[in-house]
Amino acid sequence: MPSEQRRVDRAPGASVLSLRGRDPREAHRTATTLECFFDLCFVIAVAQASACLSTAVTSGHWLTGALRFALVFFTIWWAWMNCTWFASAYDPDDVPYRLTVLVQIAGSLILAAGVPSAFEDGDLRVVTFGYVVLRTTLATLWLRVARSDPGRRRTALRFAAGVTVCQVGWVGVLPLPALARLPAIIALITAEVCVPVWAQSAGMTPWHPHHIAERYGLFVLIVLGESVAAAAAAVRGALNRDHGTAALYLLAAGGLLLVFALWWLYFARPAHTLLATSHQAHRRRFTWAYGHYLIFASAAAEGAGLAAYAQLITGRTGAPPLSAGGAVTVPAAVFLVTVWAVHVRPHRRSRVEQLAFPAAAVAVLTATHSPAPALLAAVAAAVLVVVVTLVDRAERVRREEP
């Protein structure tokens, strides 16, 4: 159970709105119940995006669906990630802070409500409104930091200014014609991802490696769980209609084994050791944090792919088998490659392990053309789990030798 123990240091006479940085070496720092609640509410938007992607694949609009999924998921991930890193550095757990986080949760629900219209006809108004609520409340928190933490005032003001300018830009995109909208969106995404780099060049915020690793791990668990739920619902619906076929049973078994393997591989390496407070870790954290966009998005897309393939098996979709099979294998391959790039390769473990991840990703992709892509992809991922486990055991034995 997450700990709720807090210690907020305030100078005598400090304002109740004071917001000081947390100690990055604080012992027993864990995710709070408010943070877990925040994550669970965010996964509603993830589930909406996954369901809409599945519908796009089954209706034959996989390319348009993938592009809209990438954009919508960016708004979900970017808002979640920025709030998470802020909470790791500044979290007084006072009444104003709690109320601000609850407003951010409301913004995530507004964003989730707008996901279907964004997929169906490209209407971004509701998604943008929810995103702006999330981001402007974050800007107010950075203004609290600027007032309370003189040593990081420039950093906080840069964050507040950058976030605010980007939100004005997102609102300005809405009335643009369709041809001008895509370049504007790309420019705004570029600006958004540059804001933290620019802001923290004026001074680092005191984020906590263990806390960040736990928050990211919890969100991976939630997204993988959502994928299992989406696939289970699709398989259950198919069984109710057709009373089950061999292909459907293979899909259910393969999908479950595949998600199990993805969980195992992500948590095979401790992330906090990569994020330990050092100059190298400060440089590495951007690659690690930004790379998780592909980890989260591919985990969510995996559930959409499994659900789409269940529709193919029961003949309730006109999508070609190749695109439905790719909806299962491509997300799994992206997950494996990204976990290798941001989670495994920086540990500089054995050459066997370094080569095994890309090889497994290629094997997963080759399963696209098979009649049971989920099962074959799961077998490839399970073999990778065996390799990683054996490498770990060999390294433990070598360390224990006198």
Helices and strands as residue ranges (DSSP letters): H 33-58, H 62-89, H 95-121, H 125-148, G 150-152, H 153-173, H 178-200, H 209-242, H 246-266, H 279-313, H 321-339, I 340-344, G 345-347, H 351-366, G 367-369, H 373-400
